[in-house]
């Protein structure tokens, strides 16, 4: 049954937002909906205006023989600030304080809603760096990294604590954990990352930066480059970390176990820490 313009716009929007950053050819849309390319171009232009007005991202048209149209999710500045402030209030809940000055974040970073929105913030901040892959280490960073990869339309790589025989030959390194102070190991399948790749490293929490440094070193073993480091929460101390140029969403300045007081601030301008 032929679709009217409203129905067609809704269908195109569902396809584009269902697979962020995927390039769809206008010819394929025209054939699917039984309309001309010029009609589809008008539809895409109208849809772009609607999405931009809603503040949920933008529709980008890529010219050329291999071009098409794609949806790039993102937030307007006001929406992004409100999101980070809401995230800060949730993290600052006294009930999250754990022994040793840690915070319980698992329910937040593993919730699809939070992981999806925070991953969109990471993707929006890292998109201009032209990454080719997103990398994290198992396990709590996986949801955030997966949603970041989805928003960027990139493959997700997961560094394992132990190499898996089912993943073939692997590159393994050891690193000094900034949290535990112990030497630990991580590995990545040799075929996972090609030389020359550009990697965004994503994690949920950073204290000394040891894990992030381990991931940076692991990327270097493949002849690839780190395009950016993004973390949900980073502590203000110790400073400096073992890596620089990282992007925290929240900076944790104080945790008092006795009073269960949590002091932190959102990185509203998304400034990278030198």
N, C-alpha and C positions, 0 to 999 in steps of 0.2 A: 504494500500500500504506500503510495507516494506521501511524503511528509510535507507539512506546511513549514513555513520558515521558522516559527517558534519551536516546533518539534525538532527541526533540523539543527537549530542552534543548541538545543538541549543535548541532542545526541552527540554533536561535535564536541561540546564542552565535556561530556562524560568521557569520551575517548581521550581527549587531550589531558584532562586532569587525572585520569586513571593511570596514565603512564607518563609522568612528568619528564620533560627533557627529551622524550622520544620524538624524532622527526617524522611527521606524517606527510606524505605526498598529496598535494591537492588533487591530482588526477585520480588517486585511489578514493578520496572522498567523493569526487564528482561521480565516479562510476558507482560507488556504493549508494548514493542518494539520488542518482538519476537526474543530475542537474549539470549545467555547464560550468566550466572552470571560472568564468567571470562571475557567475552567481555565487560560487563557493568563495571567491575572493571577497565579495561583498559581505557574505556571512562571517568570514573570519575577521574582517575589519570591524563589523558590529560586535562580534564576540569579544574582540580585543578591548573595545571601549568599555564593555560591561565588566569584564574582569578587572581592568584597571580602576574603574570607578568603585568596585567592591573592595579593592585593596588586598587582593589575595595573590597577586603576582602579575605576570604579563604574558601575552601571546606574542611570539617572535616569528617573523617570516624570514626564511633563509632563501636567498635567490640562487639561481644557477641550475644546471642540469640535475644535480643531486640535492636540490633544495626542497623546501616544504615548510611546514608550520609546526611549532611546538609550544608547549606551555612550560614556563619557568616559574615555579612557586616562589612566593616571597611576601614580606609584610611591609606596609607603609611604616614610616618612622614612629608615628604615634602608637600604632598597633604593636610594634616591636617593643617599645618601651613598656607598654602596659603588660605585655607577656613576660618580660624579664622581671618586672616588679612583682607580678603574681607568683612567678617561680621563686623569687627571693623570699616572699612571705611563707610559701609552702616549705622551703628548706629550713627556715628559721624557727619552725615549730619546736618547742622545748622537748617534745617527746621523741625527737630524732637524735638526741645526744647519746652517744655510745662511749664506753670506757676508752680512755686514751685520746679523747678529743676528736673522735671520728663522728660522722653523721650518717644516719641510715637514709640512703637515697634510692635503694633498690625499687621500692614501689613507684617512685616517680620516673626514673629513667627506663623502667620496664613497662610503664603504662603506654599503650599505643598513642593516646592523645598527646601526652607530654612529649614522648619520643618523637612523634611526627612533627610537632610544632618546633621543638628545639632543633631537630634535624633540618628543618626548613631555614631556621636562622643561620645555622652553620653553612648550609649550602649557599644561601644568599651572600654570606660574607666571603666565601671561598671561590665563588664561581669565576671571578675575574682572573684567578690564578691559573685557570685552564688545567685543572687536575684531570687525570685519567683513571685514578683508582682511589678508593677510600679504604683505610687500614685501621684496624683496632686489634687489641689483644683480648683473648677470652677472659672473663665472660660478661661482666656487667656493662662493658662498653658496647656490646654487640647491638642492642636495640637502637641506641643513638646513632651508631655508625651505619646501621642498615637504613634508617630513615634519612640520614644525610646522603647516602649513596642513591636512594630512591629519588630524592629531590634533585640530585645532580644527574641522574640517569647513568650512573657509573657502577661498575662491579665492586662488590665488597670483598676485601681480603681479611682473613682472621688469623692472626699469629697464635699458634698453639703453645701451651706450656711444654708439651711433649709432642714429638713428631708422630704422625699417624701413618701406618703402613699403607692404608688405603689411598693416601694422597701422593704416593710416589716419593722420589728423592726430594729432600728438603734442605734448606739452608738454616743452620742453627747458630745462635749466638748466646753468650751469657751477659748479664747486666746486673748492676747493683740497684736493688729496689730502694727507692727513696722513702718508702713507707716502713718496710720491715728492716732495712739495713742489711739484708741478706743477698747473696749472689743467687740469681735465678736464671732460668733459661727460657728461650722462646724460639720457635721455628716457623718457617713459611715454605710451602711447596715451591720447588725450583721453577716450575712452569707457571706459577701464579702471577708473577710480575715481570714484564719484559724490560730489558735495558732501555733507559731513556724515559721510563714512565714518570709521571708526576703524581705524587701521593698526598692526600689529605689524611693526617693522623687524627683519630677521634677517640676520646676517652671520657669517662664520667667524672673522675676525680684526680687531682694532681696535688701532691704535697711537695716532694723534693724534685720531681721531674725525672726520676730514675727510669720508670717504665717508658715514658715518652722518649728519653734518650736511647733506650734499648731499641725502640721501634725505628728511630732515626738511623741508628747504626745498622739495623737489619735492612732497611731500604737501601742504604749505601752498598751493601753486599751484592745487590742486584744491579748495580750501575744505574739506579733510579734516583730521583730527587724528591725531597719533601717540599710540597707546595704550600703547606700550612699545617698547624697543629691547633686543634680545637678541643676544649674541655668544658664540661658543664660547670664544675666548681673547682677553683684553685685556691689554695691557702696563700695568705699574704706572706707567711713565714714558713720555711726559710726563704730568703731572697738573697741573691738570685737563685733561680732553679738551675738544674743541669741542662736545660734547653732554654732558648730565648725565642722571641717572636711568636709566642703562643697566644691564642685567643680564648680567654675565659668568659663565660656568661655571668658567673658570680665570683666574687673574691671574698673568701672567708677570712676575717681578721681576728676573730676571737671565739673560743668555745670554753665556757666555764662549766665544768662537770658538776660542781657543788650546787650552783644556782640554776643550772641547765639554761644558761644564757648563751644565745647564739648571736654573734654580730657579723654581718656581712653586707656587701653592697653589690647591686647589679652593675654590670659593665654596660651602661646604657648607650654609650657611643661605640661599643664593640671595638675598643682600642686594643691592639696587640701589646703584650708586655715585652719590653726589649730583652 
